[in-house]
Amino acid sequence: MLKAKIFVQLKPSVLDPQGKAVSNSLHNLGFSSVFETRISKYIEISFDSEDKARTAQETEKICKSLLANPNTESYHFELEEC
């Protein structure tokens, strides 16, 4: 079995209101050295397959068709055996 560990984040040019709210809260809690916070998504998908090339292709299709908005988000993933 293989597991895809997928990281989806907003592109740097996209405003992140949730990240801004977290930064403000951290400043209010006394963490004054925090400069910026960006919120991302982490997704794990397990595949019943040992074929890394095919699983990478499927993961790429999944990311493009469902998990990441290409206009505002970028993504990368890692495959590992589980």
C-alpha positions in Angstrom: 0.0 0.0 0.0 1.1 3.6 -0.7 0.1 6.8 1.1 0.0 10.2 -0.6 0.8 13.1 1.8 -0.6 16.2 0.0 0.1 19.8 1.0 -2.2 22.5 -0.5 -1.4 26.1 0.2 -2.5 29.5 -1.1 -0.2 31.1 -3.7 1.9 33.9 -2.2 0.0 36.6 -4.1 -3.4 35.5 -2.6 -4.6 37.1 0.6 -5.1 34.8 3.5 -7.7 36.3 5.9 -7.6 33.2 8.1 -3.8 33.4 8.4 -4.1 37.1 9.2 -6.6 36.4 12.0 -4.2 33.8 13.5 -1.3 36.3 13.3 -3.4 38.9 15.1 -4.4 36.5 17.8 -0.8 35.4 18.3 0.2 39.1 18.6 -2.6 39.6 21.2 -1.2 36.6 23.1 2.3 38.2 23.3 4.0 36.5 20.3 5.2 39.8 18.9 8.0 38.3 16.7 5.4 36.5 14.5 5.6 38.2 11.1 3.1 36.3 9.0 0.9 33.2 9.3 -0.4 31.3 6.3 -3.0 28.5 6.6 -2.7 25.4 4.5 -4.4 22.1 4.0 -2.8 18.7 4.6 -4.5 15.6 3.2 -3.6 11.9 3.3 -4.9 9.4 0.9 -4.1 5.7 1.1 -4.0 3.6 -2.1 -4.2 -0.1 -2.5 -1.3 -0.2 -4.9 2.4 -0.7 -5.0 2.9 1.0 -8.3 4.5 4.4 -7.4 4.3 5.8 -10.9 0.6 5.0 -11.3 -0.2 6.3 -7.8 1.7 9.5 -8.5 -0.3 10.0 -11.7 -3.6 9.4 -9.8 -2.6 11.7 -7.0 -1.8 14.4 -9.5 -5.2 14.0 -11.2 -6.9 14.1 -7.7 -5.1 17.3 -6.8 -5.9 19.0 -10.1 -9.6 17.9 -10.2 -10.6 18.2 -6.6 -8.2 19.2 -3.9 -6.5 22.4 -5.2 -7.9 25.4 -7.0 -5.2 26.2 -9.7 -6.1 29.9 -9.7 -5.4 30.4 -6.0 -3.5 27.4 -4.7 -0.4 25.4 -5.3 0.3 21.9 -4.1 2.9 19.2 -3.7 2.8 15.7 -2.5 5.0 12.9 -1.3 4.4 9.1 -1.6 5.4 6.7 1.1 4.9 3.0 1.7 2.5 2.2 4.5 
